[in-house]
Amino acid sequence: NLQDLIRAVQAHGADVGLAFDGDGDRLGVVTPSGQMIFPDRQLMLYAADVLEQHPGATIIYDVKCTRNLAPWIRERGGEPLMWRTGHSLVKAKMKETGARLAGEMSGHIFFNDRWYGFDDGLYTAARLLEILARVDDPGVVLEALPDAASTPELNIALGEGENAGVIEALRQHGTFDGATDIITIDGLRVEYPDGFGLVRASNTTPVLVLRFEADTPAALARIQQSIRAALLAVRPGLVVPF
């Protein structure tokens, strides 16, 4: 909960608020107006900074991240690469590709530029402050990053090992009217002209992990209903939290 941090930022007239998790490998960011800048939006700033020094560099992000990332990276001369969720999987892909930067929606950010390629919340905070020190109003810069209507991570609990079976059934039999692409590197990320729906099996617990993003709340609701229908078609009786 970042509400205490937001209140402290506002009480002290700070330009930005930083939050770290218990082991210091993830970073949360809030603005003076109280907006939380989620890690996929943070990654846009870091990517722009890295690409100034390394034109054409590969930037890795996980399947949970916003669809605004890929065009942002391309517009700045980089190569976006969507990959599987999980910090060990991301680190391995960085080593394989020589990527200069990677990030996950969970808040793990990996710099392979002036740093060692592992997720370090303090170093990420230092890079963020370096970027924001160059501008007159950090809050305005952060809040101007492309945004969209989205859901938090949603979970559907299943029996041990059942989540993989549901994903395979969706791959084999799922129908998604209006979809423009179905990305299967980690579950199914179903792309639509105005958003996406993600269903994947958790790496650590017997749950399905879902996330949705769209240009408008109406599009978000439509995409959720499309994914809901596909899930119920392959697993009747499934308790879907939307």
N, C-alpha and C positions, 0 to 999 in steps of 0.2 A: 504494500500500500504506500503510494507516494504522496498522499495528501499532507502528511506532516512536512515533507520536503517542500511541497508547493507553498504551504503557509510560511515556512522559513524564508524561502526565496522572496516572497512578497513582503514579509515583515522587514527584511534587511535591505530591500531594494537591489537584490542581486541580479546579475544579467542572465544567469543560468543556474540550474540545480543539477547535481550529479548524485547518482545512487549506485552503490555497489552491492553485489550479492555476498553471501557469507565467506566464500573462498576467493573473492576478488577477481574472478575471470569474466564477469559480465557487467555491463554498464547500462544504467537507466538515465534518461535526460528529461528534464522538465523546463518549461519556459516561464517567465514572470506572469503570463496570463493564465497559467495553470495547464497548458497543453502538454501532454506526454508525447515526446518524439520517439516513436518506436524504432527499434534497431534497424529495420529495413529502410526507414527514411534517413536515419543517421548515416547509413552506408552510402547514400548518395553523396553526402558531403565528403566523406573519406575517399570515395572513388574519384570525385572531381580533383581532389588534392593530389592523390597518387598519380593520376593520369597526366597531370601537368608535368611531372618529372619523368614519367614512363609512358609515353604515347604508345598506344596499341596493347597495353598490358591486359592480361586476363583478370577479370574480377568475378569471384565465385560467390553465389548466394544460394540458400537452400529453398526447397520447394514451397515453404510457407510464406516467402517474401512477396511483397507487392509486385504486381506486373508493371508498375511504373519504373522499376529499376533498370530493366533491359534497355528501353529506349534512352533513358538518362545516360547510361554508360556508353551506348553507341554514339550518341550525339557529342560526346566528349572524347571520341576516338578510341574507346576501349572495346574489349571483347567480353560480353557478359556470358557467364556459364552457370546455368542452374544445376544444382546437385542435391544429393540426398541429405536429409536432416541427420545430425549427429556430429559432435565436434571432432571425433576421431576420423570419421569418414571425410569431413571437410579438410582436415589437416593432410590426410593421405592424398586427396585430390590436388591440394596446393602443391605438394611435393612432386606429384606426377606432371602437373602442367606448368610449374614455375610461376603460378599466379602471384601477383604482388599484394593482393588483398582478398579477404573472404569474410563473409558474415552470415550469421543465422538470425532468424526472427527471435530466437530465445535470448539474444543479447551477447552471444559470443562473437567477438570481432578479432580477426587474425591479420596482423600486418606483417608482410614480408618485404617491407620497405623501411629502412632504418631500424628494423627490429627483427625478431627471430622466428616469426611465423606461427607463434602460438597465441592463444586467447588470453589477453591481459587487460583487465578492466582499467587499471591505473594508467597504463600506457595509452590505451584508447582515449581516456579522458584527457591526457596531455596533448594528444593529437587534435582532439576536438577544440581544446582551449587555444591551441596554436592557430587553428583556422579562424575561430571566432574573434581572436585578438586583432585580426586584420579588418574587421568591419565595425561600423558605427553602432549598430543595434543587433546584437546576437539573436534576440527573440524574434525579430522580424525575419532574419535570414532562416532560422530554424522553421518557423511556421510557414514560410513561403515554399518549402519543399513539397513536391507533388504529393497529394493525399487522395484518399478514396473512402467510400463507405465500406466498412469491413466488420467482421466479427472477431472476438477473441478466439483462442483455441478452444474447440469443443471436443469433449470426449464421450465415447459410447463404450461402456464396460461390457466385456464378453467373457466367456470361459477361456481357460488357458489354451492358447494356440488357435482359437477360433478366428481371431482378427485376420490372420493371413488367408484363411479360407474365404472370408467375405471379400477381401481384395481380389482374390483370384476369380471368384464368381462375378464380380463387377467387370473385371477385364474380359472375361469370356462372354458374358451375357448382358452387361449393362448397356442401356440405350440412353442417349443424352441429346435430345432434340435441340438443334440450333448450335451445337458445339462446333467450334472451328478447329480444335486440336485436343488430343488427349495425351498427356505426357505421363509416361509410366516408369520413370526412373526411381520413384519412391511412392508406391501406391498409385493413385490416379489423380492428376491435376487436370481437371476438365476446363478448357479455355473457351470462353464465349466472346463475341465481339465487344461486350461491355463488362467483362468481369471473369472470375474463375471460382471454381469450387474444388477443394482438395479433400480427398479421403485417403488416409494412409494408416498402416499398422504401426503402432508405437514400437520403438526398438527395445523398450525396457519393461513394459507392462502389457497385460492382455486387453488393450483398448484400441478402438479406432479413433484416430485423431482427425478432426475436420477443421477447416478454416475457409472463409468465404470473403471475397472482395468484389466490388462493382463500382461503376461510375455513379450510381444513384441508389438510394434506399429501395426503390421499387425494383430495380434490376437485381439488387442483392436478394430480396425476398423471392424473386422468380428463380434465381439460380439455386437457392436453398431448396425450393420445392422440387426442382428438377433432380437434384441429388437425393433428396428424401425419397422420391418416387423410385429412383433406381435402386436405392438400398432396400426398400420394402419389397421390390420385385424379386430380389435375390435372397432376401432374408425376411419373410413375412413375420410380423409380430415383433420386429426389432423396435426397441424404445428409442426413438430419435428425438433429441432435445431441441427441435426447432420445427 
